[in-house]
Amino acid sequence: MAQEERARAERKVKKAAQLLLFRRHHKPGVKGWELKKALGEDYMEIIEILNSILLKLGLEVRMISESEVEVVAGASGGDKHKSKDRDNDRFMVVFKEHLIDKASGLRIDDVAILSATLAYLIAKQGKATRKSVEDFLADKFPRRRVISMLERYILQGYLKEDEEEKTLCIGWRTRVEVDRKTLMDLILAA
Amino acid sequence: MRDRRGVDKKRVEDLLRLISFCKTIQSAETDPFDLDVRHYLAILREYLKRWRSIEDLLLDGEAVSELAKVIERQCKWIKDRSTSFYLDPALIELKLKLMEPAQLASAFFKAWHPVVSLDMLTPERLKEGLEYWNALLPLNERKRGLVESPLSEAGGGTIGFEDLIALRIFSETEFREQLQALQAELEARGRTEYHDFVYVDDFGDSIRRAYLTSYLVSEGSAGLDIEPLEEKIYLYPLPAGAPTQRMPVRMPKSVPIAISYEDWHKWRKKREQEQSGR
């Protein structure tokens, strides 16, 4: 009986890994309700087991809601997760440790533009007019390139544009992927 | 009498100036404490006794609402500065200007934890691709269809209502009737996920419904709610009345929504699964 239970749990963990790692929508990751549908009511427990396996590989599961980003806790954090409705949160797998810079195929100039934009926005409490960002970046890069890179980062979710207010702010992807405190500490220390 | 009218005009101007000031503070990144809220509240309290018309009171209400938004901004401002995360924007700007692109990139990489996601072809997806291939007409037949179409004479582009009439897909009466039927259906169903509303068993019918729905939205009979995190679009009926009464005055916005055979196929499969599950 215990063996059956174990086999069932293993199957579910494998299924959870597939759901989380393979892109199914335009945005990576899956919603809590999709996990519930595929794995059952106890999906948070399955995600916690998967997370403990991923941690050994330097990866971890993160949950993003409208207002915050959280890391899936281990067994001790289980009660906290159960008490909160996670159905509308998006679950994603990220690298826990920072990457070596050569691990990315991005051009150094493109990363510098993103890095400077994020630092600029963070210093302005997360929001600034698009024009002020463009003017700031145009000091070091050609304006045409700045505009095309900003468009790309908006599409990728690192930045978010409010077309009515003509402002830029931090996007969902920055909230998930970028440790903003570390970024600012490193910039200040440079 | 003339004096009183002049005083009233001045008060209205004061209020309009205050509203404009509040809006500037909200849109630009100026210090929200530039506005002395206590002083303006005292002015509003004094003016309140003198307002006579409903327009004056509405203006007063708008001014209070804008002041409340400034107070909210002041609250956020204090919160931001009281956290350890607060950094002087001028200092950061200077630092960023002095740094080399390589240094900036290096800082980003040390703070970056990219999302892991993979794209992979599954046998199921290959099967869907094959089905699509089998249903697809040869290119020359599709091209012939385009050449014969009156649209090609107009140089292609978007399909308008007149084009559909020219193509004999719709007559004007039929179009209005179908539009009304769809509106009645939306009113009966209430707020619905867009694709659940537009997609039906037949793909051709789904396209027709999507086209008609775009008219409902453009004419102000239906509204769209976009939930970016949920990746869902909701459609809801708007009450009858003049279009200007139904819709808030906002910048016109166009929302492209993709309708594809693949997406429709997925939706139908999901629905079949749900029905067999029941």
Interface residues (C-beta under 8 A of the other chain):
Chain A: L21 F22 R23 H25 H26 K27 P28 G29 K31 L59 I64 S65 E66 N88 R90 M92 V93 V94 F95 K96 E97 H98 L99 I100 D101 S104 I108 D109 V111 A112 L114 S115 A116 L118 A119 Y120 I122 A123 K124 Q125 K127 A128 T129 S132 F136 D139 K140 E163 E164 E165 W172 R173 V176 E177 V178 D179 R180 K181 T182 L183 M184 L186 I187 L188 A190
Chain B: S27 A28 E29 K76 W77 D80 F85 L87 D88 P89 L91 I92 E93 K95 L96 K97 M99 P101 A102 Q103 L104 A105 S106 A107 F108 F109 K110 A111 W112 H113 P114 V115 V116 S117 L118 D119 M120 P228 L229 E230 E231 R250 M251 K253
